[in-house]
Amino acid sequence: MPESPAASYRSSDSVRDQWVFYGLLGLLCWIPLPLGSNRTFAAGIVIVWAVLLLGGALFAWRNHAAAMAERLRPLRWPIVLLGLFVLIPWIQIFPWPAGVIGALSPEALAVWDGVGPPRFTLDPYQTQFFAALSFAYWAVFVVALLTIRSHRRLDLLALVIVGSGVFQAIIGALLFSFGANYTLFFSEVIHDRVRGSFVYHNHMAGYMELCLSVGIGLMLARLGDDSSGSRHWRSRMRGAIDFMLSPKMLLRLMLVIMVIALVLTRSRMGNGGFFAALIVVGLLYIVLSRKTAPKAVALIASLIIIDVVVIGTWVGLEKVVSRVQETSMTIEGEGREESVELRLSAARHAMDMVQDFPVLGTGAGSFYGTYLRYRTPREGYFDHAHNDYVEIAADFGLPGLGLLGAFVALTLAAGVRVLVKRRSSLPRGIAFGSLMAMVALIIHSWVDFNLQIPANALTLVVIMAMAWCAGALPSGGGQGRRRPSE
């Protein structure tokens, strides 16, 4: 007979993988620091770190194969879907017979004709690197699923993500206030907006969206811990004072700091995606909530009113609105901001790449060089499509985009399922944060390329793993079963 979930958790309690979990926390803190790890050496560190984490997890579970199988069996579909997506770059760099490549990608065969062994990718070196980086994302996803088995670990992981976001917000605000201008890793960084340790303000905005979403989910989980239902004014005042002196107030201040940083990035879609996700997922949470609905309404209303209207106006939300108003639809328009047509030109040419290479794409990471064959002479050069969906389809092919889309859709469904079925506060709060993070980047990815930045992509992968871990937590027991060392 298959082992019961309760028995599975009891057997996994004996797995000593705390050091692997802390290694995962360290990676999440490190990855945004060297320019979002969007440099070859920094991404190489991420790859080595992720492989070591996976190896460490397998070593820790070496005597618990049955418990590992039982732990991962309910989570097999997201592992398989993400694994199949990660497999595509390895297929692209492998030298196949000319007949196979000609049947699936005649354009690729034409490019390689007489040059060397035909491959699906047009840039083998970049695709080889991105194959390793994609495997690192999958490895970290599996490590997260294996190690996040208790309420305490899930809560600590969320706190670390929020803490990393606050750190980025503070250093970003300081550098912005000083008007810092320097060269780091051969890149000129001008802090005319809040950028944190990122080069591009939209990537900082994407990272803030992720960290803020997790923080709001944690706040909802903390609100769910309140059991006082007294309506007496003295009890309410006592509760308000307790809140002001509690860790919840510190968490609320952390959210305020990150909202300020998000507004000061001046990112149009970053701010728009965040607040749209807050409203959409907030309404979903309220509809699916019962006893916590009034508290959730109060928190979401305070986030919108205080953070947007009061704080946003104080730090210059009107400048973000002004950027939107000054954005013209055409290159010849009067807007002083980058036009919609100019921003979408790279995505439009990338669609031509998708039409020519629909099955397996031009190769992971090859957009940088392949785009030269498709742009018009009068247009500027883009190293990314400024649309994650189009760039993924161009690099990985339509099947790759479909696999990744199925992985995201399945994770969204898992988060909603937690809101529907679970009643404990922490799983519901984490599910809210995961859903909001995904919805925010789903919106933002239409005009930017956050998923091409290792810091944002890997953090999102971990947040998506948190949604699955929240649903797999043992029911009851508040913080779940754990040893003193946990």
C-alpha positions in Angstrom: 0.0 0.0 0.0 1.3 3.5 -0.7 2.5 5.5 2.3 0.0 7.9 3.7 0.8 11.7 3.7 1.1 11.8 7.4 3.5 8.8 7.4 5.4 10.5 4.6 5.9 13.6 6.7 7.0 11.6 9.7 9.6 9.8 7.6 10.8 13.0 6.0 11.3 14.6 9.4 14.4 12.5 9.9 16.0 14.0 6.7 18.7 16.4 7.9 18.7 18.9 5.0 18.7 22.1 7.0 22.0 23.1 5.5 20.5 22.7 2.0 17.6 24.9 2.9 19.9 27.6 4.3 21.9 27.3 1.1 18.7 28.0 -0.8 18.1 31.1 1.3 21.6 32.3 0.7 21.2 31.9 -3.1 18.0 34.0 -3.0 19.8 36.8 -1.1 22.9 36.7 -3.4 21.3 36.4 -6.8 20.1 40.1 -7.2 23.3 41.6 -6.0 25.7 41.3 -9.0 23.5 43.3 -11.4 20.7 40.9 -11.1 23.1 38.1 -12.0 22.6 39.2 -15.6 26.3 38.7 -16.4 28.0 35.5 -17.5 30.2 35.1 -14.4 27.3 35.9 -12.1 25.0 33.5 -13.8 27.8 30.9 -13.7 27.9 31.2 -9.9 24.1 30.7 -9.9 24.5 27.5 -12.0 27.2 26.1 -9.7 25.3 27.0 -6.6 22.1 25.4 -7.9 23.9 22.2 -8.9 25.5 22.0 -5.4 22.1 22.5 -3.8 20.6 19.7 -5.9 23.5 17.4 -5.1 23.3 18.3 -1.4 19.5 17.5 -1.4 20.0 14.2 -3.1 22.8 13.4 -0.6 20.6 14.3 2.4 17.8 12.1 1.1 20.0 9.2 0.0 18.7 6.9 2.7 15.1 8.0 2.3 14.3 7.1 -1.3 10.8 6.0 -0.5 10.0 9.2 1.4 11.4 11.3 -1.4 9.2 9.5 -4.0 6.2 10.0 -1.7 7.0 13.6 -1.3 7.5 14.3 -5.0 4.7 12.1 -6.4 1.9 14.6 -5.9 4.2 17.3 -7.4 5.3 15.3 -10.4 3.4 17.3 -13.1 5.1 20.7 -12.4 8.4 19.0 -12.2 7.9 17.2 -15.5 6.5 20.2 -17.3 9.4 22.5 -16.2 11.8 19.6 -16.9 10.6 19.2 -20.5 11.0 22.9 -21.0 14.5 22.8 -19.7 15.3 19.8 -22.0 14.7 21.9 -25.1 18.0 23.8 -25.1 19.9 20.5 -24.8 18.0 19.2 -27.9 18.9 22.4 -29.7 22.6 22.2 -29.2 22.9 18.5 -30.1 24.1 17.9 -33.7 21.2 16.0 -35.5 21.1 14.4 -39.0 20.4 16.9 -41.7 17.2 15.1 -42.5 15.8 15.6 -39.0 16.7 19.3 -38.9 15.4 19.8 -42.4 12.0 18.3 -41.5 11.6 20.3 -38.2 13.5 23.5 -39.0 14.4 24.0 -42.7 15.5 27.6 -41.9 18.1 26.3 -39.4 19.4 23.8 -42.0 19.8 26.5 -44.5 21.8 28.6 -42.0 24.1 25.7 -41.2 24.5 24.5 -44.8 28.2 24.1 -45.4 29.2 25.8 -42.1 29.4 22.8 -39.7 27.4 20.0 -38.1 23.7 21.2 -38.4 21.9 22.0 -35.2 18.6 23.6 -34.3 20.2 26.5 -32.6 21.8 29.3 -34.5 24.1 30.2 -31.6 25.5 27.0 -30.0 27.6 28.7 -27.4 24.8 30.9 -26.0 22.4 28.0 -26.1 24.8 25.8 -24.2 25.1 28.4 -21.5 21.3 28.9 -21.3 20.8 25.1 -21.2 22.9 25.1 -18.0 21.1 28.1 -16.6 17.7 26.6 -17.3 18.7 23.4 -15.6 19.7 25.5 -12.6 16.1 26.9 -12.4 14.7 23.4 -12.5 17.2 22.2 -9.9 16.3 25.0 -7.5 12.6 24.3 -8.0 13.1 20.6 -7.0 15.3 21.6 -4.1 12.5 24.0 -2.9 9.9 21.3 -3.2 12.1 18.8 -1.2 13.2 21.1 1.6 10.1 23.3 2.3 8.2 20.8 4.4 7.2 22.7 7.5 5.3 25.9 8.3 8.4 27.3 9.9 10.5 26.9 6.8 7.9 28.3 4.5 7.5 31.3 6.7 11.2 31.8 7.0 11.7 31.6 3.2 9.0 34.2 2.7 10.6 36.5 5.2 14.0 36.1 3.5 12.5 37.1 0.1 10.8 40.1 1.7 14.0 41.0 3.5 16.0 40.9 0.3 13.4 43.1 -1.3 13.7 45.7 1.5 17.5 45.7 1.2 17.2 46.3 -2.5 14.7 49.1 -1.9 16.9 50.8 0.7 20.2 50.7 -1.3 18.2 51.7 -4.4 16.8 54.8 -2.6 20.1 55.7 -1.2 21.9 55.5 -4.5 19.1 57.4 -6.1 19.2 60.2 -3.5 23.0 60.5 -4.1 22.5 60.5 -7.9 25.2 57.7 -8.1 26.9 57.1 -11.4 29.5 54.4 -11.7 30.8 51.6 -13.9 30.4 48.1 -12.5 31.4 44.9 -14.3 31.9 46.9 -17.5 28.4 48.4 -17.3 27.6 52.0 -16.7 25.0 52.4 -14.0 23.2 55.7 -13.6 20.8 56.0 -10.7 18.4 58.5 -12.1 15.7 56.2 -10.8 15.6 53.6 -8.1 17.5 50.6 -9.6 18.9 48.8 -6.5 21.6 46.5 -7.7 20.0 46.2 -11.2 21.1 48.0 -14.3 17.6 48.5 -15.8 14.9 50.1 -13.7 12.2 47.8 -15.1 14.0 44.8 -13.7 14.2 46.4 -10.3 10.4 47.0 -10.6 9.9 43.4 -11.5 11.9 42.3 -8.4 9.9 44.6 -6.2 6.7 43.1 -7.6 7.8 39.7 -6.5 9.0 40.6 -3.1 6.0 42.9 -2.4 3.6 40.1 -3.4 5.2 37.6 -1.0 5.2 40.3 1.7 1.5 41.0 1.3 0.8 37.3 1.5 2.7 37.1 4.8 0.8 40.1 6.1 -2.5 38.3 5.3 -1.2 35.2 7.1 -0.3 37.3 10.1 -3.8 38.9 10.2 -5.2 35.4 10.2 -3.5 34.7 13.5 -5.7 37.2 15.3 -8.5 35.5 17.2 -9.9 38.5 19.0 -13.4 39.2 17.8 -14.5 41.6 20.5 -16.3 44.7 19.3 -15.8 46.7 22.5 -13.9 50.0 21.9 -11.4 49.2 24.6 -10.6 45.8 23.1 -10.2 47.4 19.7 -7.9 50.1 21.0 -5.9 47.4 22.8 -5.7 45.5 19.6 -4.6 48.6 17.7 -1.8 49.2 20.2 -0.7 45.6 20.2 -0.5 45.8 16.4 1.6 49.0 16.5 4.1 47.2 18.8 4.0 43.8 17.1 6.2 42.3 14.3 3.2 42.9 12.0 3.8 46.6 12.1 7.5 46.0 11.2 6.3 43.9 8.2 3.8 46.7 7.3 6.6 49.2 7.3 8.7 46.9 5.1 5.9 46.8 2.6 5.7 50.6 2.6 9.5 50.9 1.9 9.2 48.5 -1.1 6.1 50.4 -2.4 8.1 53.6 -2.3 11.0 51.9 -4.2 8.5 50.5 -6.8 7.0 54.0 -7.4 10.5 55.6 -7.7 11.5 53.1 -10.4 9.1 55.1 -12.6 8.3 51.9 -14.3 5.0 52.2 -16.1 4.1 48.6 -16.5 5.8 47.6 -13.2 3.5 49.8 -11.2 0.5 49.0 -13.3 1.1 45.3 -13.2 1.6 45.3 -9.4 -1.6 47.3 -8.6 -3.6 45.3 -11.1 -2.4 42.1 -9.6 -3.2 43.3 -6.1 -6.8 44.2 -7.1 -7.4 41.0 -9.1 -5.9 38.5 -6.6 -7.3 40.5 -3.7 -10.8 40.2 -5.0 -10.3 36.5 -5.6 -9.0 36.1 -2.0 -11.9 38.0 -0.5 -14.4 35.9 -2.5 -12.8 32.6 -1.4 -12.3 33.8 2.2 -14.7 33.4 5.1 -13.8 34.6 8.5 -10.8 36.5 7.4 -12.6 38.4 4.7 -13.1 41.7 6.7 -9.4 41.8 7.7 -8.4 41.0 4.1 -10.6 43.9 2.8 -9.1 46.2 5.4 -5.5 45.3 4.5 -6.0 45.5 0.7 -7.9 48.8 1.1 -5.1 50.2 3.2 -2.5 49.1 0.6 -4.4 50.9 -2.1 -5.4 54.0 -0.2 -2.3 54.6 2.0 0.4 53.2 -0.3 -0.9 54.5 -3.6 -2.7 57.7 -2.7 -0.8 59.0 0.2 2.7 57.5 -0.1 2.6 57.3 -3.9 1.7 61.0 -4.1 4.4 61.9 -1.6 7.2 60.2 -3.5 6.0 61.1 -7.0 3.4 58.7 -8.3 2.3 61.5 -10.6 5.6 61.2 -12.5 4.7 57.6 -13.4 1.3 58.8 -14.6 3.0 61.5 -16.5 5.3 59.0 -18.2 2.2 57.0 -19.3 0.5 60.2 -20.6 3.6 61.3 -22.6 3.9 57.9 -24.2 2.9 58.1 -27.9 1.5 55.3 -29.9 3.8 55.9 -32.9 7.4 56.8 -33.4 6.4 60.1 -35.1 4.1 61.0 -32.2 4.7 64.0 -29.9 5.3 61.9 -26.7 8.6 62.5 -25.0 8.7 58.9 -23.7 9.6 55.9 -25.7 6.7 55.2 -28.1 4.6 52.0 -28.0 5.5 51.3 -31.6 9.3 51.5 -30.9 9.0 49.3 -27.9 7.0 46.7 -29.8 9.2 46.8 -32.9 11.6 44.2 -31.5 8.6 41.9 -30.6 7.2 42.3 -34.0 10.4 41.2 -35.7 10.7 38.4 -33.1 7.3 37.2 -34.4 8.9 36.8 -37.8 11.5 34.7 -36.1 8.8 32.5 -34.7 7.2 32.1 -38.1 10.5 30.9 -39.5 11.5 28.7 -36.6 8.1 27.6 -35.0 9.0 24.1 -33.7 12.3 24.5 -31.8 13.1 28.1 -32.2 16.4 29.7 -33.0 18.1 28.4 -29.8 17.9 29.5 -26.2 19.8 32.8 -25.7 20.2 33.3 -29.4 17.9 36.4 -29.8 20.8 38.7 -29.2 22.5 37.6 -32.5 19.5 36.4 -34.5 17.6 39.7 -34.3 20.2 41.3 -36.6 18.8 39.2 -39.5 15.3 40.6 -38.9 15.5 44.3 -37.9 15.2 47.1 -40.4 18.2 49.4 -40.9 16.5 52.5 -39.6 15.5 50.9 -36.3 17.7 50.7 -33.2 19.2 47.5 -31.9 17.5 45.5 -29.2 19.2 42.7 -27.3 15.8 41.4 -26.1 12.3 41.5 -27.5 10.8 43.5 -24.6 8.1 40.8 -24.6 8.9 37.6 -22.7 6.2 35.6 -24.5 7.5 36.4 -28.0 11.1 36.0 -27.0 10.5 32.6 -25.4 8.6 31.5 -28.5 11.4 32.7 -30.7 14.2 31.0 -28.6 12.4 27.8 -27.6 9.7 27.4 -30.2 6.0 27.3 -29.8 6.1 23.9 -28.0 8.5 25.4 -25.5 6.2 28.4 -24.9 3.3 25.9 -24.5 5.2 23.8 -21.9 6.1 26.9 -19.9 2.5 28.2 -20.1 1.2 24.8 -18.9 3.6 24.9 -16.0 2.4 28.4 -15.0 -1.3 27.6 -15.5 -0.9 24.5 -13.3 0.8 26.5 -10.6 -2.0 29.2 -10.7 -4.5 26.4 -10.3 -2.6 25.0 -7.4 -2.6 28.4 -5.7 -6.3 28.8 -6.2 -6.9 25.3 -4.8 -5.0 26.2 -1.6 -7.3 29.3 -1.2 -10.4 27.1 -1.7 -9.5 24.1 0.4 -7.1 25.2 3.2 -8.3 27.2 6.2 -5.0 27.8 8.0 -3.6 31.2 7.6 0.0 30.6 6.4 -0.8 28.4 3.4 -3.5 30.8 2.3 -1.2 33.8 2.7 1.6 32.1 0.8 -0.8 31.1 -2.0 -2.0 34.7 -2.2 1.6 35.9 -2.5 2.4 33.4 -5.2 -0.7 34.1 -7.2 -0.1 37.8 -7.0 3.6 37.5 -8.0 2.6 35.4 -11.0 -0.2 37.7 -12.2 2.0 40.8 -11.8 4.8 39.4 -14.0 2.3 37.9 -16.4 1.1 41.5 -17.0 4.6 43.1 -16.9 6.1 40.5 -19.3 4.0 41.9 -22.2 6.4 44.8 -22.5 9.6 43.8 -20.7 11.9 40.9 -20.3 12.1 40.1 -16.6 12.2 36.4 -17.2 15.5 36.8 -19.0 17.1 38.1 -15.8 18.4 35.3 -13.5 17.5 37.1 -10.3 13.9 37.6 -11.3 13.4 34.3 -13.0 14.9 32.2 -10.2 13.0 34.1 -7.5 9.8 33.6 -9.4 10.5 29.9 -9.7 11.0 29.6 -6.0 7.8 31.6 -5.3 5.9 29.2 -7.6 7.4 26.3 -5.7 6.1 27.9 -2.5 2.5 27.7 -3.9 2.9 23.9 -4.3 4.6 23.5 -0.9 1.8 25.5 0.8 -0.7 23.0 -0.6 1.4 20.0 0.5 1.8 21.2 4.1 0.3 18.8 6.7 -3.1 20.0 7.9 -3.5 21.0 11.5 -0.9 21.7 14.1 -0.5 25.3 13.4 3.2 25.3 12.6 3.3 21.7 11.6 5.4 18.9 13.1 9.1 19.7 13.5 12.1 18.8 15.5 13.7 21.3 17.9 16.4 21.9 15.3 13.8 23.0 12.8 
